[in-house]
Amino acid sequence: MGGFVERPVVAAGSHPGATSFEADRRALVVVVAAPAVDGKANEAVRRAVAEAFGVRARDVTVVSGERSRDKVLEIDGADAARLAELLNG
């Protein structure tokens, strides 16, 4: 069963330390330590989102925004309740 995140996921830039999630009810903000070079930040976002949803990283696809801070992801097996939980903090 596939899921589609209709709200953008924002990779808020490279920050040292652990990956974190924030929500503003409009977007899921994913902060990663990986630099936005050679797809490293996108891969870190995919892995972080996969872990948050309990799916494999290969089940998370960047649908749009691969070279932007604002991204839309498709998550195969996404749970709508988990998305709501993350968005509502």
C-alpha positions in Angstrom: 0.0 0.0 0.0 1.5 3.3 -1.0 1.3 6.6 0.7 1.9 10.1 -0.6 3.0 13.0 1.5 1.1 15.9 0.1 2.7 18.4 2.4 6.3 19.4 1.6 9.2 18.0 3.5 11.7 20.8 4.0 15.4 19.8 4.5 16.3 22.8 6.6 20.0 22.6 5.8 23.0 20.9 7.1 23.5 21.0 10.8 26.0 19.1 12.9 24.5 16.5 15.2 21.5 14.2 15.0 18.7 14.3 12.6 15.6 16.0 13.9 12.0 16.6 12.9 9.9 19.7 13.5 6.4 20.4 12.4 4.5 23.6 11.6 1.3 21.8 10.5 2.1 22.8 6.9 5.3 20.9 6.4 7.5 18.3 8.1 10.8 19.9 8.6 13.7 17.4 8.5 17.1 18.7 9.7 20.0 16.5 8.7 23.8 16.7 9.3 24.7 15.7 5.7 25.8 18.5 3.4 23.8 19.4 0.3 26.5 18.0 -2.0 26.3 15.1 -4.4 22.8 14.1 -3.1 24.1 13.4 0.4 21.4 15.6 2.1 18.6 14.0 0.0 19.8 10.5 1.0 19.9 11.6 4.7 16.4 13.0 4.4 15.2 9.8 2.8 16.7 7.7 5.5 15.4 9.9 8.3 11.9 9.9 6.9 12.0 6.1 6.3 13.0 5.5 9.9 10.3 7.8 11.2 7.7 5.9 9.2 9.1 2.5 9.8 9.8 1.7 6.1 13.0 1.1 4.1 14.9 4.1 2.7 14.3 2.7 -0.8 10.5 3.1 -0.1 11.0 6.9 0.1 11.2 8.7 -3.2 11.8 12.4 -3.8 9.0 13.3 -6.2 9.9 17.0 -6.5 12.5 19.3 -5.1 15.6 17.2 -5.4 17.7 20.4 -5.7 15.5 22.5 -3.4 15.0 22.8 0.3 11.3 22.2 -0.3 10.6 18.6 -1.3 7.6 16.4 -1.8 8.2 12.7 -1.0 6.4 9.6 -1.9 6.5 7.0 0.9 5.5 3.4 0.0 3.7 2.0 3.0 3.3 5.4 4.8 0.8 5.5 7.6 -1.4 8.6 7.5 -1.8 8.5 11.3 2.0 8.7 11.7 2.2 11.7 9.3 -0.5 13.5 11.3 1.4 12.7 14.5 4.6 14.1 13.1 2.9 17.2 11.7 1.1 18.0 15.0 4.3 17.6 17.0 
